[in-house]
Amino acid sequence: MTTHKIYTLSDTTASRVTPAETHSGMDITIQNINSSGVVYIGGEGVSSSNFGFRLGADHFHIDGSYLIAD
């Protein structure tokens, strides 16, 4: 089963995109559709200076649990 969800990201508070407290076993695809903004992907404390992956404008990546925008 495939489901889709669109998130509007904050630049101050991370958005959790995977279920809490469990390993869901799901694969997620993150697509940044903003033409100039950056998305940072990482754990609970993700920020623009503390992240696992940096996703540039108009790109996509597979991974991550929390997202924050810049």
PDB file with one MODEL, atoms N, CA, C and O in Angstrom:
MODEL        1
ATOM      1  N   MET A   1       0.841  -1.171   0.000  1.00  0.00           N
ATOM      2  CA  MET A   1       0.000   0.000   0.000  1.00  0.00           C
ATOM      3  C   MET A   1       0.887   1.236   0.000  1.00  0.00           C
ATOM      4  O   MET A   1       1.853   1.314   0.759  1.00  0.00           O
ATOM      5  N   THR A   2       0.565   2.181  -0.835  1.00  0.00           N
ATOM      6  CA  THR A   2       1.290   3.441  -0.902  1.00  0.00           C
ATOM      7  C   THR A   2       0.396   4.559  -0.390  1.00  0.00           C
ATOM      8  O   THR A   2      -0.754   4.690  -0.809  1.00  0.00           O
ATOM      9  N   THR A   3       0.932   5.362   0.516  1.00  0.00           N
ATOM     10  CA  THR A   3       0.206   6.533   0.993  1.00  0.00           C
ATOM     11  C   THR A   3       1.079   7.758   0.792  1.00  0.00           C
ATOM     12  O   THR A   3       2.303   7.651   0.726  1.00  0.00           O
ATOM     13  N   HIS A   4       0.462   8.902   0.697  1.00  0.00           N
ATOM     14  CA  HIS A   4       1.174  10.155   0.488  1.00  0.00           C
ATOM     15  C   HIS A   4       0.725  11.151   1.538  1.00  0.00           C
ATOM     16  O   HIS A   4      -0.444  11.173   1.922  1.00  0.00           O
ATOM     17  N   LYS A   5       1.651  11.976   2.003  1.00  0.00           N
ATOM     18  CA  LYS A   5       1.309  13.047   2.929  1.00  0.00           C
ATOM     19  C   LYS A   5       2.209  14.228   2.613  1.00  0.00           C
ATOM     20  O   LYS A   5       3.416  14.069   2.436  1.00  0.00           O
ATOM     21  N   ILE A   6       1.621  15.404   2.542  1.00  0.00           N
ATOM     22  CA  ILE A   6       2.383  16.625   2.285  1.00  0.00           C
ATOM     23  C   ILE A   6       2.527  17.390   3.593  1.00  0.00           C
ATOM     24  O   ILE A   6       1.543  17.620   4.295  1.00  0.00           O
ATOM     25  N   TYR A   7       3.755  17.783   3.919  1.00  0.00           N
ATOM     26  CA  TYR A   7       4.045  18.544   5.126  1.00  0.00           C
ATOM     27  C   TYR A   7       4.468  19.954   4.736  1.00  0.00           C
ATOM     28  O   TYR A   7       5.223  20.143   3.782  1.00  0.00           O
ATOM     29  N   THR A   8       3.981  20.935   5.473  1.00  0.00           N
ATOM     30  CA  THR A   8       4.510  22.290   5.380  1.00  0.00           C
ATOM     31  C   THR A   8       5.458  22.433   6.557  1.00  0.00           C
ATOM     32  O   THR A   8       5.038  22.362   7.712  1.00  0.00           O
ATOM     33  N   LEU A   9       6.738  22.633   6.266  1.00  0.00           N
ATOM     34  CA  LEU A   9       7.762  22.600   7.305  1.00  0.00           C
ATOM     35  C   LEU A   9       7.990  23.969   7.937  1.00  0.00           C
ATOM     36  O   LEU A   9       7.842  25.012   7.300  1.00  0.00           O
ATOM     37  N   SER A  10       8.350  23.922   9.190  1.00  0.00           N
ATOM     38  CA  SER A  10       8.718  25.109   9.952  1.00  0.00           C
ATOM     39  C   SER A  10      10.222  25.315   9.851  1.00  0.00           C
ATOM     40  O   SER A  10      10.952  24.374   9.541  1.00  0.00           O
ATOM     41  N   ASP A  11      10.696  26.524  10.107  1.00  0.00           N
ATOM     42  CA  ASP A  11      12.142  26.741  10.188  1.00  0.00           C
ATOM     43  C   ASP A  11      12.607  26.806  11.638  1.00  0.00           C
ATOM     44  O   ASP A  11      13.760  27.145  11.906  1.00  0.00           O
ATOM     45  N   THR A  12      11.705  26.480  12.587  1.00  0.00           N
ATOM     46  CA  THR A  12      12.078  26.491  14.002  1.00  0.00           C
ATOM     47  C   THR A  12      11.773  25.176  14.717  1.00  0.00           C
ATOM     48  O   THR A  12      12.446  24.844  15.693  1.00  0.00           O
ATOM     49  N   THR A  13      10.776  24.420  14.256  1.00  0.00           N
ATOM     50  CA  THR A  13      10.373  23.182  14.921  1.00  0.00           C
ATOM     51  C   THR A  13      10.402  22.029  13.928  1.00  0.00           C
ATOM     52  O   THR A  13       9.832  22.116  12.841  1.00  0.00           O
ATOM     53  N   ALA A  14      11.076  20.945  14.316  1.00  0.00           N
ATOM     54  CA  ALA A  14      11.162  19.774  13.442  1.00  0.00           C
ATOM     55  C   ALA A  14       9.812  19.081  13.346  1.00  0.00           C
ATOM     56  O   ALA A  14       9.046  19.070  14.310  1.00  0.00           O
ATOM     57  N   SER A  15       9.518  18.502  12.187  1.00  0.00           N
ATOM     58  CA  SER A  15       8.291  17.739  11.958  1.00  0.00           C
ATOM     59  C   SER A  15       8.636  16.261  11.880  1.00  0.00           C
ATOM     60  O   SER A  15       9.447  15.850  11.050  1.00  0.00           O
ATOM     61  N   ARG A  16       8.020  15.458  12.748  1.00  0.00           N
ATOM     62  CA  ARG A  16       8.239  14.008  12.713  1.00  0.00           C
ATOM     63  C   ARG A  16       7.437  13.419  11.562  1.00  0.00           C
ATOM     64  O   ARG A  16       6.252  13.715  11.412  1.00  0.00           O
ATOM     65  N   VAL A  17       8.081  12.585  10.750  1.00  0.00           N
ATOM     66  CA  VAL A  17       7.399  12.004   9.593  1.00  0.00           C
ATOM     67  C   VAL A  17       7.306  10.481   9.656  1.00  0.00           C
ATOM     68  O   VAL A  17       6.818   9.851   8.718  1.00  0.00           O
ATOM     69  N   THR A  18       7.770   9.888  10.753  1.00  0.00           N
ATOM     70  CA  THR A  18       7.655   8.447  10.952  1.00  0.00           C
ATOM     71  C   THR A  18       6.953   8.186  12.281  1.00  0.00           C
ATOM     72  O   THR A  18       6.945   9.065  13.143  1.00  0.00           O
ATOM     73  N   PRO A  19       6.365   7.008  12.474  1.00  0.00           N
ATOM     74  CA  PRO A  19       5.653   6.714  13.724  1.00  0.00           C
ATOM     75  C   PRO A  19       6.579   6.778  14.939  1.00  0.00           C
ATOM     76  O   PRO A  19       7.734   6.358  14.871  1.00  0.00           O
ATOM     77  N   ALA A  20       6.069   7.300  16.035  1.00  0.00           N
ATOM     78  CA  ALA A  20       6.842   7.417  17.273  1.00  0.00           C
ATOM     79  C   ALA A  20       7.007   6.069  17.960  1.00  0.00           C
ATOM     80  O   ALA A  20       6.130   5.208  17.893  1.00  0.00           O
ATOM     81  N   GLU A  21       8.139   5.905  18.616  1.00  0.00           N
ATOM     82  CA  GLU A  21       8.414   4.772  19.514  1.00  0.00           C
ATOM     83  C   GLU A  21       8.508   3.407  18.860  1.00  0.00           C
ATOM     84  O   GLU A  21       8.731   2.423  19.566  1.00  0.00           O
ATOM     85  N   THR A  22       8.352   3.295  17.558  1.00  0.00           N
ATOM     86  CA  THR A  22       8.457   1.986  16.923  1.00  0.00           C
ATOM     87  C   THR A  22       9.231   2.107  15.626  1.00  0.00           C
ATOM     88  O   THR A  22       9.265   3.169  15.004  1.00  0.00           O
ATOM     89  N   HIS A  23       9.845   1.020  15.229  1.00  0.00           N
ATOM     90  CA  HIS A  23      10.449   0.964  13.903  1.00  0.00           C
ATOM     91  C   HIS A  23       9.346   0.512  12.968  1.00  0.00           C
ATOM     92  O   HIS A  23       8.847  -0.608  13.075  1.00  0.00           O
ATOM     93  N   SER A  24       8.978   1.369  12.072  1.00  0.00           N
ATOM     94  CA  SER A  24       7.813   1.091  11.239  1.00  0.00           C
ATOM     95  C   SER A  24       8.088   0.120  10.096  1.00  0.00           C
ATOM     96  O   SER A  24       7.164  -0.505   9.575  1.00  0.00           O
ATOM     97  N   GLY A  25       9.346  -0.008   9.707  1.00  0.00           N
ATOM     98  CA  GLY A  25       9.664  -0.862   8.573  1.00  0.00           C
ATOM     99  C   GLY A  25       9.258  -0.263   7.244  1.00  0.00           C
ATOM    100  O   GLY A  25       9.289  -0.936   6.214  1.00  0.00           O
ATOM    101  N   MET A  26       8.875   1.007   7.270  1.00  0.00           N
ATOM    102  CA  MET A  26       8.422   1.627   6.027  1.00  0.00           C
ATOM    103  C   MET A  26       9.565   2.386   5.360  1.00  0.00           C
ATOM    104  O   MET A  26      10.511   2.823   6.016  1.00  0.00           O
ATOM    105  N   ASP A  27       9.456   2.528   4.063  1.00  0.00           N
ATOM    106  CA  ASP A  27      10.370   3.359   3.292  1.00  0.00           C
ATOM    107  C   ASP A  27       9.679   4.687   3.030  1.00  0.00           C
ATOM    108  O   ASP A  27       8.483   4.724   2.739  1.00  0.00           O
ATOM    109  N   ILE A  28      10.428   5.772   3.133  1.00  0.00           N
ATOM    110  CA  ILE A  28       9.837   7.068   2.824  1.00  0.00           C
ATOM    111  C   ILE A  28      10.683   7.776   1.776  1.00  0.00           C
ATOM    112  O   ILE A  28      11.901   7.609   1.718  1.00  0.00           O
ATOM    113  N   THR A  29      10.022   8.555   0.964  1.00  0.00           N
ATOM    114  CA  THR A  29      10.692   9.391  -0.017  1.00  0.00           C
ATOM    115  C   THR A  29      10.394  10.835   0.337  1.00  0.00           C
ATOM    116  O   THR A  29       9.233  11.208   0.506  1.00  0.00           O
ATOM    117  N   ILE A  30      11.418  11.639   0.450  1.00  0.00           N
ATOM    118  CA  ILE A  30      11.265  13.049   0.794  1.00  0.00           C
ATOM    119  C   ILE A  30      11.588  13.860  -0.446  1.00  0.00           C
ATOM    120  O   ILE A  30      12.664  13.722  -1.029  1.00  0.00           O
ATOM    121  N   GLN A  31      10.658  14.698  -0.842  1.00  0.00           N
ATOM    122  CA  GLN A  31      10.858  15.537  -2.014  1.00  0.00           C
ATOM    123  C   GLN A  31      10.687  16.995  -1.599  1.00  0.00           C
ATOM    124  O   GLN A  31       9.657  17.370  -1.040  1.00  0.00           O
ATOM    125  N   ASN A  32      11.694  17.810  -1.874  1.00  0.00           N
ATOM    126  CA  ASN A  32      11.640  19.240  -1.596  1.00  0.00           C
ATOM    127  C   ASN A  32      11.135  19.929  -2.859  1.00  0.00           C
ATOM    128  O   ASN A  32      11.846  19.996  -3.862  1.00  0.00           O
ATOM    129  N   ILE A  33       9.903  20.440  -2.808  1.00  0.00           N
ATOM    130  CA  ILE A  33       9.340  21.087  -3.992  1.00  0.00           C
ATOM    131  C   ILE A  33       9.497  22.607  -3.951  1.00  0.00           C
ATOM    132  O   ILE A  33       8.991  23.310  -4.826  1.00  0.00           O
ATOM    133  N   ASN A  34      10.194  23.107  -2.940  1.00  0.00           N
ATOM    134  CA  ASN A  34      10.447  24.543  -2.845  1.00  0.00           C
ATOM    135  C   ASN A  34      11.546  24.920  -3.829  1.00  0.00           C
ATOM    136  O   ASN A  34      12.548  24.212  -3.937  1.00  0.00           O
ATOM    137  N   SER A  35      11.375  26.004  -4.533  1.00  0.00           N
ATOM    138  CA  SER A  35      12.356  26.392  -5.562  1.00  0.00           C
ATOM    139  C   SER A  35      13.615  27.036  -4.988  1.00  0.00           C
ATOM    140  O   SER A  35      14.599  27.202  -5.709  1.00  0.00           O
ATOM    141  N   SER A  36      13.605  27.403  -3.700  1.00  0.00           N
ATOM    142  CA  SER A  36      14.803  28.025  -3.138  1.00  0.00           C
ATOM    143  C   SER A  36      15.148  27.549  -1.735  1.00  0.00           C
ATOM    144  O   SER A  36      16.277  27.753  -1.288  1.00  0.00           O
ATOM    145  N   GLY A  37      14.215  26.920  -1.026  1.00  0.00           N
ATOM    146  CA  GLY A  37      14.451  26.505   0.353  1.00  0.00           C
ATOM    147  C   GLY A  37      15.216  25.203   0.457  1.00  0.00           C
ATOM    148  O   GLY A  37      15.268  24.420  -0.492  1.00  0.00           O
ATOM    149  N   VAL A  38      15.811  24.977   1.622  1.00  0.00           N
ATOM    150  CA  VAL A  38      16.587  23.777   1.921  1.00  0.00           C
ATOM    151  C   VAL A  38      15.862  22.997   3.006  1.00  0.00           C
ATOM    152  O   VAL A  38      15.290  23.595   3.917  1.00  0.00           O
ATOM    153  N   VAL A  39      15.878  21.656   2.924  1.00  0.00           N
ATOM    154  CA  VAL A  39      15.320  20.799   3.959  1.00  0.00           C
ATOM    155  C   VAL A  39      16.470  20.029   4.598  1.00  0.00           C
ATOM    156  O   VAL A  39      17.316  19.470   3.900  1.00  0.00           O
ATOM    157  N   TYR A  40      16.495  20.005   5.934  1.00  0.00           N
ATOM    158  CA  TYR A  40      17.507  19.254   6.669  1.00  0.00           C
ATOM    159  C   TYR A  40      16.838  18.015   7.259  1.00  0.00           C
ATOM    160  O   TYR A  40      15.767  18.110   7.858  1.00  0.00           O
ATOM    161  N   ILE A  41      17.465  16.866   7.090  1.00  0.00           N
ATOM    162  CA  ILE A  41      16.910  15.581   7.500  1.00  0.00           C
ATOM    163  C   ILE A  41      17.799  14.996   8.588  1.00  0.00           C
ATOM    164  O   ILE A  41      19.021  14.963   8.443  1.00  0.00           O
ATOM    165  N   GLY A  42      17.193  14.533   9.676  1.00  0.00           N
ATOM    166  CA  GLY A  42      17.984  13.952  10.744  1.00  0.00           C
ATOM    167  C   GLY A  42      17.111  13.433  11.861  1.00  0.00           C
ATOM    168  O   GLY A  42      15.935  13.129  11.659  1.00  0.00           O
ATOM    169  N   GLY A  43      17.695  13.334  13.041  1.00  0.00           N
ATOM    170  CA  GLY A  43      16.997  12.842  14.221  1.00  0.00           C
ATOM    171  C   GLY A  43      16.226  13.946  14.920  1.00  0.00           C
ATOM    172  O   GLY A  43      16.008  15.023  14.365  1.00  0.00           O
ATOM    173  N   GLU A  44      15.817  13.662  16.143  1.00  0.00           N
ATOM    174  CA  GLU A  44      14.942  14.556  16.898  1.00  0.00           C
ATOM    175  C   GLU A  44      15.494  15.972  17.043  1.00  0.00           C
ATOM    176  O   GLU A  44      14.713  16.924  17.047  1.00  0.00           O
ATOM    177  N   GLY A  45      16.779  16.141  17.159  1.00  0.00           N
ATOM    178  CA  GLY A  45      17.376  17.465  17.334  1.00  0.00           C
ATOM    179  C   GLY A  45      17.836  18.108  16.036  1.00  0.00           C
ATOM    180  O   GLY A  45      18.727  18.958  16.059  1.00  0.00           O
ATOM    181  N   VAL A  46      17.258  17.730  14.913  1.00  0.00           N
ATOM    182  CA  VAL A  46      17.711  18.229  13.619  1.00  0.00           C
ATOM    183  C   VAL A  46      17.615  19.762  13.557  1.00  0.00           C
ATOM    184  O   VAL A  46      16.658  20.363  14.046  1.00  0.00           O
ATOM    185  N   SER A  47      18.620  20.362  12.952  1.00  0.00           N
ATOM    186  CA  SER A  47      18.634  21.816  12.736  1.00  0.00           C
ATOM    187  C   SER A  47      19.502  22.091  11.519  1.00  0.00           C
ATOM    188  O   SER A  47      20.069  21.168  10.934  1.00  0.00           O
ATOM    189  N   SER A  48      19.605  23.354  11.137  1.00  0.00           N
ATOM    190  CA  SER A  48      20.423  23.692   9.968  1.00  0.00           C
ATOM    191  C   SER A  48      21.914  23.516  10.235  1.00  0.00           C
ATOM    192  O   SER A  48      22.714  23.567   9.301  1.00  0.00           O
ATOM    193  N   SER A  49      22.300  23.311  11.490  1.00  0.00           N
ATOM    194  CA  SER A  49      23.711  23.052  11.799  1.00  0.00           C
ATOM    195  C   SER A  49      23.929  21.662  12.393  1.00  0.00           C
ATOM    196  O   SER A  49      25.066  21.292  12.683  1.00  0.00           O
ATOM    197  N   ASN A  50      22.854  20.883  12.580  1.00  0.00           N
ATOM    198  CA  ASN A  50      22.940  19.544  13.159  1.00  0.00           C
ATOM    199  C   ASN A  50      21.982  18.631  12.383  1.00  0.00           C
ATOM    200  O   ASN A  50      20.803  18.526  12.723  1.00  0.00           O
ATOM    201  N   PHE A  51      22.496  17.976  11.344  1.00  0.00           N
ATOM    202  CA  PHE A  51      21.632  17.186  10.472  1.00  0.00           C
ATOM    203  C   PHE A  51      22.395  16.020   9.883  1.00  0.00           C
ATOM    204  O   PHE A  51      23.625  15.989   9.914  1.00  0.00           O
ATOM    205  N   GLY A  52      21.651  15.053   9.342  1.00  0.00           N
ATOM    206  CA  GLY A  52      22.250  13.914   8.668  1.00  0.00           C
ATOM    207  C   GLY A  52      22.390  14.147   7.172  1.00  0.00           C
ATOM    208  O   GLY A  52      23.406  13.807   6.566  1.00  0.00           O
ATOM    209  N   PHE A  53      21.340  14.738   6.584  1.00  0.00           N
ATOM    210  CA  PHE A  53      21.334  15.017   5.147  1.00  0.00           C
ATOM    211  C   PHE A  53      20.791  16.417   4.920  1.00  0.00           C
ATOM    212  O   PHE A  53      19.924  16.888   5.655  1.00  0.00           O
ATOM    213  N   ARG A  54      21.311  17.074   3.898  1.00  0.00           N
ATOM    214  CA  ARG A  54      20.823  18.392   3.483  1.00  0.00           C
ATOM    215  C   ARG A  54      20.220  18.224   2.101  1.00  0.00           C
ATOM    216  O   ARG A  54      20.888  17.768   1.172  1.00  0.00           O
ATOM    217  N   LEU A  55      18.955  18.594   1.971  1.00  0.00           N
ATOM    218  CA  LEU A  55      18.230  18.407   0.726  1.00  0.00           C
ATOM    219  C   LEU A  55      17.978  19.769   0.088  1.00  0.00           C
ATOM    220  O   LEU A  55      17.178  20.558   0.590  1.00  0.00           O
ATOM    221  N   GLY A  56      18.666  20.042  -1.023  1.00  0.00           N
ATOM    222  CA  GLY A  56      18.546  21.318  -1.708  1.00  0.00           C
ATOM    223  C   GLY A  56      17.197  21.493  -2.368  1.00  0.00           C
ATOM    224  O   GLY A  56      16.385  20.568  -2.408  1.00  0.00           O
ATOM    225  N   ALA A  57      16.966  22.684  -2.884  1.00  0.00           N
ATOM    226  CA  ALA A  57      15.703  23.012  -3.546  1.00  0.00           C
ATOM    227  C   ALA A  57      15.453  22.077  -4.734  1.00  0.00           C
ATOM    228  O   ALA A  57      16.370  21.731  -5.479  1.00  0.00           O
ATOM    229  N   ASP A  58      14.198  21.682  -4.886  1.00  0.00           N
ATOM    230  CA  ASP A  58      13.753  20.845  -6.011  1.00  0.00           C
ATOM    231  C   ASP A  58      14.508  19.528  -6.127  1.00  0.00           C
ATOM    232  O   ASP A  58      14.839  19.111  -7.237  1.00  0.00           O
ATOM    233  N   HIS A  59      14.788  18.859  -5.004  1.00  0.00           N
ATOM    234  CA  HIS A  59      15.474  17.566  -4.987  1.00  0.00           C
ATOM    235  C   HIS A  59      14.687  16.584  -4.129  1.00  0.00           C
ATOM    236  O   HIS A  59      13.724  16.961  -3.461  1.00  0.00           O
ATOM    237  N   PHE A  60      15.108  15.314  -4.155  1.00  0.00           N
ATOM    238  CA  PHE A  60      14.483  14.336  -3.276  1.00  0.00           C
ATOM    239  C   PHE A  60      15.534  13.409  -2.688  1.00  0.00           C
ATOM    240  O   PHE A  60      16.644  13.293  -3.208  1.00  0.00           O
ATOM    241  N   HIS A  61      15.162  12.744  -1.582  1.00  0.00           N
ATOM    242  CA  HIS A  61      16.059  11.821  -0.888  1.00  0.00           C
ATOM    243  C   HIS A  61      15.199  10.784  -0.174  1.00  0.00           C
ATOM    244  O   HIS A  61      14.060  11.062   0.201  1.00  0.00           O
ATOM    245  N   ILE A  62      15.747   9.599   0.010  1.00  0.00           N
ATOM    246  CA  ILE A  62      15.038   8.549   0.748  1.00  0.00           C
ATOM    247  C   ILE A  62      15.755   8.336   2.069  1.00  0.00           C
ATOM    248  O   ILE A  62      16.923   7.947   2.082  1.00  0.00           O
ATOM    249  N   ASP A  63      15.070   8.586   3.191  1.00  0.00           N
ATOM    250  CA  ASP A  63      15.622   8.373   4.529  1.00  0.00           C
ATOM    251  C   ASP A  63      15.022   9.387   5.489  1.00  0.00           C
ATOM    252  O   ASP A  63      14.243  10.248   5.079  1.00  0.00           O
ATOM    253  N   GLY A  64      15.380   9.290   6.767  1.00  0.00           N
ATOM    254  CA  GLY A  64      15.058  10.325   7.734  1.00  0.00           C
ATOM    255  C   GLY A  64      13.780  10.104   8.522  1.00  0.00           C
ATOM    256  O   GLY A  64      12.866   9.403   8.087  1.00  0.00           O
ATOM    257  N   SER A  65      13.744  10.716   9.683  1.00  0.00           N
ATOM    258  CA  SER A  65      12.575  10.637  10.554  1.00  0.00           C
ATOM    259  C   SER A  65      11.999  12.004  10.886  1.00  0.00           C
ATOM    260  O   SER A  65      10.786  12.149  11.040  1.00  0.00           O
ATOM    261  N   TYR A  66      12.867  13.010  10.997  1.00  0.00           N
ATOM    262  CA  TYR A  66      12.441  14.362  11.317  1.00  0.00           C
ATOM    263  C   TYR A  66      12.921  15.296  10.228  1.00  0.00           C
ATOM    264  O   TYR A  66      13.963  15.052   9.619  1.00  0.00           O
ATOM    265  N   LEU A  67      12.173  16.375   9.970  1.00  0.00           N
ATOM    266  CA  LEU A  67      12.533  17.339   8.950  1.00  0.00           C
ATOM    267  C   LEU A  67      12.391  18.748   9.493  1.00  0.00           C
ATOM    268  O   LEU A  67      11.514  19.018  10.313  1.00  0.00           O
ATOM    269  N   ILE A  68      13.259  19.652   9.033  1.00  0.00           N
ATOM    270  CA  ILE A  68      13.153  21.062   9.368  1.00  0.00           C
ATOM    271  C   ILE A  68      13.577  21.863   8.137  1.00  0.00           C
ATOM    272  O   ILE A  68      14.435  21.413   7.377  1.00  0.00           O
ATOM    273  N   ALA A  69      13.002  23.019   7.935  1.00  0.00           N
ATOM    274  CA  ALA A  69      13.309  23.830   6.753  1.00  0.00           C
ATOM    275  C   ALA A  69      14.192  25.013   7.123  1.00  0.00           C
ATOM    276  O   ALA A  69      14.321  25.374   8.293  1.00  0.00           O
ATOM    277  N   ASP A  70      14.788  25.600   6.112  1.00  0.00           N
ATOM    278  CA  ASP A  70      15.644  26.775   6.312  1.00  0.00           C
ATOM    279  C   ASP A  70      15.156  27.879   5.396  1.00  0.00           C
ATOM    280  O   ASP A  70      15.725  28.971   5.387  1.00  0.00           O
TER     281      ASP A  70
ENDMDL
END
